[in-house]
C-alpha cells in the first residue's frame, strides 16, 4: 500500500499515484534545464522579484537558509505547499523559463526543473505594500508546451541516453530499481540498479520484486471486467446489487461500478486517522468497509473526477462477493496465472517473500530508512502489491493478445472516460495519456519507499516498466524520460 509524502496536504491521499498520480501524486516534478528554450525576464515587479528569490532559496542545498526565507518572506496565512524538505526532494530545483502574465503584485510563470521532464505553472501573489511578502504560491503540472517539446530519438540513441540517465541517477542515489523497455513484446533494454537491501548489500536484479502502490488498480479493473464479460455483473449497476450489506445503503444505491472504476464515485480515500490507528488490524477488504462504509459520498456520484483509493477497495469487496473467492485468490487464478506472472502477488507483510526488496524512504530525515513503519498489513485491490518489471511486461503482452479480456472489454478497460486534473483521461483502472505524441495507457504508484510505473505506448509497440524501492518520483521520472523520447509515432 502506499501514500504520498507529508507536506503535500492537498495531494497526500493520491497515492496508489500518477498522479497518483502522475504521478497521481503531486506532479510538479520538473525537467532537466533546457537553456535553448529559456528566456530572460527583464521587467521588475515585486511579485516577479519574490518569485526569483524563492527559486534561488529553494535551490539552496542548505535547508536552514530556505526556512529562514520562508520565515521572512511569507505572510503567516500564505498558501505554500513547498514547506517540507521531502517535497524538495521530489521536485528538485527549478529554473524560470517564461513569464506568462505579470502585474506588480502577481506573476504567472512556467518553470522547469532538473530531475524530470515535467513543466509546471507557478502563481505567486504578494502583499501590495513593502516588504511585499508572499501571500500565495501555487504550482501545478501542465502539458509540455509545443515550443518545449523534447526530440524523439531512434532506438539506439534512446538506449544510450537512457543508460547515461540511469548511470547518473544511480551514482547520485536518486534511483534504485529495475527498468525495462520492450518493443513488440520483447525487451530491448533491461537493467537493474542499486540495492534491494542496503544493510546487507543485496543488489537489485531484474527478478527483484518491488512494491508498486496503486498499480494494483489495473489488476482490479481487469478482474471487474472479466466478471462483466462472464455476465456476472454489469458495470452500470449500483454497488448495492452486489454488496447488499454495504453499511451506507444510500451511497451503495447511488454509486455504480463504473463510477468506482473511473474515480467519479465520490467515495474518498481511506488514509487518515482511522487508518493510521488500525494500520495492522485491517487485514481484509471487509475490514476496511466495516471501518469506513458508513461515510456519505463526498459529492454527487458521476459528477466529477476525484481519485479514490477507497473506491477501489469497494471494488475488491465486489469481486469477492461476485466470484466467491478472496480478492487475492481471484487475481492469482484469473490474471497472474493466465499472464504467467509468477513473481507478482500481495502476501501479508509478516510473511517472508523471496526476492522482495526493502523500501527506503527519507520521509523523516536525510538518511535512508526502511519504510516498514508505514506499511499496512497487506496490499489490497487499491494498491500495495509487488511485482517485477518482467511480470509487468507479461501483463501488458497478455492484454495486447486479449488473453485476459476479449477485444471489446480490453478497449473498454483502457479508453479514457474522464479528464484528469493533471492531464490525460482516466479509463477503468488505467490512465490514458499522450506523451510527446505517443499514446500511452497504464498506471503508476507511489508512496514512501516505493514507486513504479507501467506505460503501454503506440498501440503496444513499446512497453515501459520501471520499479523502484525508494521514494517517488524515482521510477516515474525514468518512465517519463523514456516515453518522451520514444521514436516518432507512426501515422495512425
C-alpha positions, 0 to 999 in steps of 0.5 A, spaced: 500 500 500 502 506 499 501 514 500 504 520 498 509 524 502 507 529 508 507 536 506 503 535 500 496 536 504 492 537 498 495 531 494 497 526 500 491 521 499 493 520 491 497 515 492 496 508 489 499 515 484 500 518 477 498 522 479 497 518 483 498 520 480 502 522 475 504 521 478 497 521 481 501 524 486 503 531 486 506 532 479 510 538 479 516 534 478 520 538 473 525 537 467 532 537 466 534 545 464 533 546 457 537 553 456 535 553 448 528 554 450 529 559 456 528 566 456 530 572 460 525 576 464 527 583 464 521 587 467 521 588 475 515 587 479 515 585 486 511 579 485 516 577 479 522 579 484 519 574 490 518 569 485 526 569 483 528 569 490 524 563 492 527 559 486 534 561 488 532 559 496 529 553 494 535 551 490 539 552 496 542 545 498 542 548 505 535 547 508 536 552 514 537 558 509 530 556 505 526 556 512 529 562 514 526 565 507 520 562 508 520 565 515 521 572 512 518 572 506 511 569 507 505 572 510 503 567 516 496 565 512 500 564 505 498 558 501 505 554 500 505 547 499 513 547 498 514 547 506 517 540 507 524 538 505 521 531 502 517 535 497 524 538 495 526 532 494 521 530 489 521 536 485 528 538 485 530 545 483 527 549 478 529 554 473 524 560 470 523 559 463 517 564 461 513 569 464 506 568 462 502 574 465 505 579 470 502 585 474 506 588 480 503 584 485 502 577 481 506 573 476 504 567 472 510 563 470 512 556 467 518 553 470 522 547 469 526 543 473 532 538 473 530 531 475 524 530 470 521 532 464 515 535 467 513 543 466 509 546 471 505 553 472 507 557 478 502 563 481 505 567 486 501 573 489 504 578 494 502 583 499 501 590 495 505 594 500 513 593 502 516 588 504 511 585 499 511 578 502 508 572 499 501 571 500 500 565 495 504 560 491 501 555 487 504 550 482 501 545 478 503 540 472 501 542 465 502 539 458 509 540 455 508 546 451 509 545 443 515 550 443 518 545 449 517 539 446 523 534 447 526 530 440 524 523 439 530 519 438 531 512 434 532 506 438 539 506 439 540 513 441 534 512 446 538 506 449 544 510 450 541 516 453 537 512 457 543 508 460 547 515 461 540 517 465 540 511 469 548 511 470 547 518 473 541 517 477 544 511 480 551 514 482 547 520 485 542 515 489 536 518 486 534 511 483 534 504 485 530 499 481 529 495 475 527 498 468 525 495 462 523 497 455 520 492 450 518 493 443 513 488 440 513 484 446 520 483 447 525 487 451 530 491 448 533 494 454 533 491 461 537 493 467 537 493 474 540 498 479 542 499 486 540 495 492 534 491 494 537 491 501 542 496 503 544 493 510 546 487 507 548 489 500 543 485 496 543 488 489 537 489 485 536 484 479 531 484 474 527 478 478 527 483 484 520 484 486 518 491 488 512 494 491 508 498 486 502 502 490 496 503 486 498 499 480 494 494 483 488 498 480 489 495 473 489 488 476 482 490 479 479 493 473 481 487 469 478 482 474 471 487 474 471 486 467 472 479 466 466 478 471 462 483 466 464 479 460 462 472 464 455 476 465 456 476 472 455 483 473 454 489 469 458 495 470 452 500 470 449 497 476 449 500 483 454 497 488 448 495 492 446 489 487 452 486 489 454 488 496 447 488 499 450 489 506 454 495 504 453 499 511 451 506 507 445 503 503 444 510 500 451 511 497 451 503 495 444 505 491 447 511 488 454 509 486 455 504 480 461 500 478 463 504 473 463 510 477 468 506 482 472 504 476 473 511 473 474 515 480 467 519 479 464 515 485 465 520 490 467 515 495 474 518 498 480 515 500 481 511 506 488 514 509 487 518 515 486 517 522 482 511 522 487 508 518 493 510 521 490 507 528 488 500 525 494 500 520 495 492 522 488 490 524 485 491 517 487 485 514 481 484 509 477 488 504 471 487 509 475 490 514 476 496 511 468 497 509 466 495 516 471 501 518 469 506 513 462 504 509 458 508 513 461 515 510 456 519 505 459 520 498 463 526 498 459 529 492 454 527 487 456 520 484 458 521 476 459 528 477 466 529 477 473 526 477 476 525 484 481 519 485 479 514 490 483 509 493 477 507 497 473 506 491 477 501 489 477 497 495 469 497 494 471 494 488 475 488 491 469 487 496 465 486 489 469 481 486 469 477 492 462 477 493 461 476 485 466 470 484 466 467 491 473 467 492 478 472 496 480 478 492 487 475 492 485 468 490 481 471 484 487 475 481 492 469 482 487 464 478 484 469 473 490 474 471 497 472 474 496 465 472 493 466 465 499 472 464 504 467 467 506 472 472 509 468 477 513 473 481 507 478 482 502 477 488 500 481 495 502 476 501 501 479 508 507 483 510 509 478 516 510 473 511 517 472 508 517 473 500 523 471 496 526 476 492 522 482 495 526 488 496 526 493 502 523 500 501 527 506 503 524 512 504 527 519 507 520 521 509 523 523 516 530 525 515 536 525 510 538 518 511 535 512 508 530 508 512 526 502 511 519 504 510 516 498 514 513 503 519 508 505 514 506 499 511 499 496 512 498 489 513 497 487 506 496 490 499 489 490 497 485 491 490 487 499 491 494 498 491 500 495 495 502 489 491 509 487 488 511 485 482 517 485 477 518 489 471 518 482 467 511 480 470 509 487 468 511 486 461 507 479 461 501 483 463 501 488 458 503 482 452 497 478 455 492 484 454 495 486 447 493 478 445 486 479 449 488 473 453 485 476 459 479 480 456 476 479 449 477 485 444 471 489 446 472 489 454 480 490 453 478 497 449 473 498 454 478 497 460 483 502 457 479 508 453 479 514 457 472 516 460 474 522 464 479 528 464 484 528 469 486 534 473 493 533 471 492 531 464 490 525 460 483 521 461 482 516 466 479 509 463 477 503 468 483 502 472 488 505 467 490 512 465 490 514 458 495 519 456 499 522 450 506 523 451 510 527 446 505 524 441 505 517 443 499 514 446 500 511 452 495 507 457 497 504 464 498 506 471 503 508 476 504 508 484 507 511 489 508 512 496 514 512 501 519 507 499 516 505 493 514 507 486 513 504 479 510 505 473 507 501 467 506 505 460 503 501 454 505 506 448 503 506 440 498 501 440 503 496 444 509 497 440 513 499 446 512 497 453 515 501 459 516 498 466 520 501 471 520 499 479 523 502 484 524 501 492 525 508 494 521 514 494 517 517 488 518 520 483 524 515 482 521 510 477 516 515 474 521 520 472 525 514 468 518 512 465 517 519 463 524 520 460 523 514 456 516 515 453 518 522 451 523 520 447 520 514 444 521 514 436 516 518 432 509 515 432 507 512 426 501 515 422 495 512 425 
